[in-house]
Amino acid sequence: MGLENIKRIGCALLLGFVLVMGNAQSVDTASLAWFKDAKFGLFLHWGLYSQTAGDWKGHPAKGGEHFMLYERIPLKEYALIANDFNPTGFNARQWAKDARRAGMRYVIITSKHHDGFAMYDSKCSDYNIVKCTPWGKDPMKELAEACREEGLKFGFYYSLGRDWEDPDVPTNWPVKAGRSNTWDYPDEDAKQLPRYMERKVKSQLRELLTQYGRIDFLWFDTPELVTKDMSREIRELIHSLQPQCLINSRIGNGMGDYSIVEQKLTGGIDNRPWEACLTMGKNWCYNRHDTVYKKPDVMIRHLADIVSKGGNLLLNIGPDGKGCFPALARPGLDAFHLWLEMNGEAIYGTRPWHTYGELYDPSVREKSNEKAFHDAVYDGTPQEIVPDFRYTQKGNAVYVIVRHVTAPSFTLSAFRPSDRVVSVECMDSHQTAEWRQDAGGLHIALDAGEKHCPVYVLKVTLDM
């Protein structure tokens, strides 16, 4: 073979490789770009634990949706809960409408939590909602369709490295066997994780990716002892069936597309794709004892903080055993609807500015709520309200999200002389604000009689 032919073949092979990689990357890039623009999603924890609603044998259960572990309930006894699970109030269309109305752009629901119970019609495991409950329906099919009809992207949560129904799932957090079913399956060393991966995980992932149309997310939890090879094989399986599907970092071993922050806020800007998942109340699942939910303005405050730092908020609701959203979730959903109707421009499609925010009074700082992580009931979000500002940016606009500042005038020192301000508008009233700019920053003076939400937005247009 001549040198020129070798060169031509080599160039053709290289071009083919570049095109293949380019096409694969373009799908991934498009999905991630959409994700970074979306900003707000709905998380749904729904399962057998929703039926017991926080009680077990006449007393409040320990561990929230993890109560099978904390109460050390034998599998045969726990499975009996399914006999009473009859969610006749389930309305997939209403769930999707509520999410869309609240301004959410995607929905992720538990297909299988740590208890191992499949909330869909799984052919590889009879331990599922269709075969074990009097209801006998597959809610995932209806919900996937309803979300698409409402223009929402849709995905599944899947507990990866914990499964208390399966005999082959060892764990290592916080110690060896720390999150394993050792009362039904006491020999931790006999558990063979590869058998579980082949028998259940890969089989169920194939079902989830082939039975419900387009799946936009696979949201894994608790990788535990999953190896790098296992994570790689799972990722390859997902993309062989649904190439556009985004995968979170809890697939393990650095194989995810975006990272997760759970039940806390971050300290600074991260321009890589990430998501904070937060609860409305104390628990992820429905719990009748969970009677104090976060105030709507506090949840909006959290959304502003997360977006100002480059992330998305995945806000959780735990539907009850009848398949209905708790009444306590309604004020938050309604508040997000109203606030994002007025101020969504400052959230969707934005990116962080050169700083995420500043304090109204530099001498008053928000106290850290960092504490030891607990994977059952934990909340590391701030517990006090400190007046401050958060910033987002889109095009030639900088959005100042004013959080619990009641004063009609203040100075935004983050604005530098090089940030040539053209106008300042209150987005809720569409009124122009008085302003002046100097070396000290941007000085704002609002109408003292004008009423604003506890969290409101100023749109600052720059000459760029």
N, C-alpha and C positions, 0 to 999 in steps of 0.2 A: 504494500500500500504506500502510495507516494506521500511526501510530507504535506503537500497542499491538501490532499484528501483527509489526512489525519487532522489537520488544522480545521478544515470545514466541519468534520464530524464533531470535533471537540467544541467548536463554537456553537454548533446546533444543540449539543447536549447541554452546554452551559446556558444557552438561551432558554431551552425548555425548562431547566431547573429554576431559572430566575422567574419565568412566567408562572410555573406551578406555585413557587413560594410567594410570588407577588399576589396571585389570586387568593391563596389561603390567607395571606396577611390582610388583603383588602376586606375579606369577610370579617375577620377579627377586628380590624380597625373600625369598620362601619358599626359593628355591634358595640364596641367600647365607646365610640363617639356618641352614639345614641344614649348609652348608659350614663355618660358624664353630663349629658344635657338633661336627662330625665329628672334627676334630683330627689324624687319622692316616690316611695313604693309602699305597698301594704304587705305585712307579714301576717300569716294566719297559722296559729297553733291550734289544731283541732284533732281530737282522738278519743280513745276510751277514757282518758283522764278528764275529759270535758264532762262526761256523764257523772262521775263521782263528785265533781265540782268542789274539790278541796276537802272532802270528808272521807273517812275510812272507819268502818265499824263503830260509828257513833261518836267519833272524835275528829277534830281537824287533823288532816293528814300532814305528815312532814314531807318537805321536798317538792311541793308544787307538782308539776307534771312528771317529776322524777319519783313520785311516792312509791312506786313498785320497788325501787331500790331502797329507799329510806325506811320503808315499813317491812322490807324483806318478804314480800308477798309471793308465795309459790305461783308459778306460771298457771297451773290448772285453776287456781283460785282467782287470779287476776283476769284470766280469760273469761270468767263468768260475767264480768261487767258487760260484755258484748250482748248478753241476753236481754239487757235493759236498754241498750243503746238504740234508740228509734227516733232519729232527728227529723220528724215530720215537718218541722218548721223551716227546714233548709230551702233556701231560694237563691240559686246561683245567680240569677239575673239581678236580684236585689243587692247581693254582695258586690257584684261588679259595678252596678250603678252607684252604690255608696262610695266605692273606691274612686271612681271617675269623678263624681261630684265633689269629693274632698280634695281633688287636685292630684291624686296619685296617678302614676303613669305605668305601674306594673304591679303584679300580684304574685306572691310566692306562698305556697301552702305546704304543710307537712304531709308528705306522702307516706312516710314511715318515721316515727320517732324512736327514741331509745327502747321503748317497750317492745319493738319489733312488729307491732300491729300495722298492717297495710291499710291505708284509708282509700284503697281503690281495688279494682277487680284484678288481683294478682293470680296468675295461673300457676306460678311456681311455689306459692305458699297459701294454703287454705286459711291461714290466720289473717283474715282480711274482712273488711266491712261488708262485702257482698255475701260471703259464705257464713259469717258468724253472727250477724245481727238480724233481728226481725225486719228491719228496714230493707235490707237486701239490695241496695242500689249502689251505683258507682258515682259519687259526687264529683269526682275529678273530671269526668267527661263533660258534665253539665257546666262546671266552672270554667274549664278551658274554653268551651264554646262561648260562654257568656262574656268572658274577658275579651276575646277577640271581637265579638260584636260591639263591645264598648270601646274598642280601640286601645285596650290595655295589653301589654306584653305579659307573658305568663310563664311561671316556672315552679319547680318542685324543690322543697326541702327534703333531704334524705340523710338520716343518721347513718354515718359511714362506719365508724369504729366501735359503736356500741349497739348491741341488740340483745335484749334480755330474754328473747324467745329462743334464740339459736344457741346450740351447745358449743359452738366453736369460736367464740368471740372473747379473747383475753383483752384486758385493759391495763394501763400503766399510770393512770392519773387518779389521785396525787401520788399513789404508791401502787405497787404490783397488785392487780385485782381490785383496785380501788373503786372502779365503776363496772364491775362484772357481776353477773348473776352467779354467785357462789353458793346459794342455798339450793338451787335446782341442779347446778353443775359445779360441784365443789373442787374438782381437780383442774386447777388453772393450767398446769403444765401439759395436760392432755389436749388442751384446746388448740385446734389447727386453723389459724386464720385463713390460709389459702383455701381451705375447703369451704368456709363461709363465703369468701369472695366469689368463688366459682358457682356455688350452689344457689346463693341468694342475691348477693349484691349485683353481680353482672346480669343475672337473669332479670331482676326487677328493674334495673336501669334500662335494659332493652325494652321491657314492657312500657315503662314510662315514656320512652322516646319513640315508640312506634304506635301506641294506642290512642294518642290524644292530639294529633296534629303537630303543628310547630310548637316547640318548647324553647323558650328564650333563655331560661336560666336553669342550672342545676346548683342548688345551694346546699352544699354538704356541711355536716357538723361532726365534730369530735373525731378526727382521723385516728387518734390513739396510736395503735401499733401498725398502721398501714405503712408498707414499705414504699420506697421510691419507685420500684418496678410496678407495684400495684397501682400507685397513683398514675403513673404513665399509661398503663394499660387501660385504666378507667377513662382517662382523657382521650385516648385514641378511640375507644369504643364510642364515647359520646360524639366525637366529631365525625366518626364514620357514619353515624345515623343522622346527626343534626349539626352540620358544620358551623352554623352561626351561633350555637348555644354558648352562652357565657357561663363560666365555672368559677365559683368563689375559691378563696385561698384554702378553705378547709378540706379541699380534696387532698391536701397535705403535700409536703416535700417540694414546696415552691412551684407547684404545677398549676396554680390558679390564675385567673385573669384579673381579679381584683381582690383587695384585702378587706378584712372585717374588723370592726371595732364593736365590742359588745357592751352595752349597758353603761357606757361612759362617753365623754367627749374628749377630743384630742387637744394637744397644746399648740399646734401650729399648722401651717399650710403643707399639704401634700398633694402635688399635682398629678401623682399616679392615681389610677382608679381605685376608689375605696368607698366603703359603705359603713355607716353606723346603724346597728339594729338596737332599737329601744322599745321598751314596753310602755303602755299607757298607765297601767297600774303596777303592782309589785310582781305579778306572775306573768308568764308567757301564756299559760292556758287559763280557761275560765275557772274562777275560784270564787265561790259565794262569800268567802270571808274577805276578799279583796274589794273593799268598799270605798277606797280613796284613790281616785285616779289623778294623774297630773292635771293641773289647770290648763285650759286651752292656751293661754298666753305663754305659759312655760314651755309647752310643746312647740309652739311657733318660735319661741326664743331658741330652742334647741335646733330646729330646722335652720334658722338663720346662721347659727354658729357653725353647723356642719357644712353648709353650702359655702360659707365664707372661706372655709379651709380646703375646699375642693372636693368634698364628699357628697354622698347621697344619704338620705334618711330612709330607713326601712322601719316603719312604725307598726308595732304589733297589736293585733286584736285577737282575743281568744273567744271564739264562738262557744255558746253553751251546748248542753247535751241535746237540745231540741234543734240545734242548727241555726240559732239566731245570734246576732251581735248583742252584747250586753247593753242595757240602757245607758250605763255609765260611759260608754264609748261615744254616744251621740253628740254631747256638747263639743267634744274635740273634733269630730268629723265635720260638724256644722261650722265651727270656727275656722278650720282650715279652708273650707269652701269659700267663706266670705273673705278671708284674708288673701287667699291666692287669686280670687277674682279681681281684687284691687291691685295686688302687689306681685302677681306671678312673674311679671317682667323682670323683677329683681332676683328671681330664683331660677327659673328654667333657662337652660342654655347659657348660663353665666359661668365665669371663671373667677378665681381669686384675683384680687388686686395686688398691689405690691405689699400690702399688709392686710391681715384679716380683720383688724379692728383696733380700737383703743377705748380707754376708760373715760367716762364723763368726769369723774373726780379721780385723778391719779393716786390720791392718798387712800382710796377705798378699793380694795381688791377682793375679787371673788375667792373664797376659801376653797381649797382643794377638798374633794370628797373621796379621794383615793383610799381604798381599803382592800383588804385581802379578797381576791376574787372567789366567789362561791357560785358553782354552776347551777344551783337550784333556784334560789331567790337572792338576787343581788341587784343593787342599783348604785352605780358610781357617778351618776350625773350630779351636777351642783344642786345643793339644797337651799340656796339662798338666791335672791335676785339683787344684782348689782347693776346700777344704771351704766350703760355703755353703748358702743356703736360697733356694727359689723359692716364690712364692705364686700360687694361683689362688682363685677365688671362685665360689660358686653358692648362691643363696638366702642363708640365714643362716650358711653355713659358709665358713670360710677354710681352705684346704688348704695346709699347710706341707710342701713337698717338700724333705726333708732330703738334701742331696747330699754324700756322702762325709764326713760328720761322725761321727766315732767316739766322741766324748765323750758320756757319759750325761746331762750337764746343760749347759744353755746358755741364753742370753737372746736373745729375739727383740725387738729394739728397734723394729721396724716397728709393733708393736701399741701404739696410743695409749690413754690413759685412757678416751677416748670409745668404744673398741672393748670393750664389756662382755663379757668371756669368761664362758661358762657351763660349758663342759667341754672337755677335750682327750683325744682317743682315738688310740691307735696303730692304724692301719688294717690292718697285717699281722697283729697279734696280737689285735685287738679289746679290748685292755686299756686301762683309763683311766690316763692319765699324771698324775703329781703336777705341780701348777702353782700359781703365784701371780702376781699382776699388780700393778704399781705404776707410778710415773711413769717408771721406767727401761725398761719393756716387759713382756713376758710371759716369766716364768722357768719353764723346763721341767726336771723331774728324772725321768729314766727309770730303770727297774730295770737296774742295771749288769750283771746276769747275762743280760739278755734279748738275744737275737740278732736283728739286723735286716739287711735287704738293704743293700748300699752306698748305694742310693737308696731311702729309705722315706718314708712320708707320715704326718703328724699331722693329724687333723681337728679344727679348733678351731670350736666352735659359739658363736655370739654371740647376745646378747639384742638383738634388733632390733625 
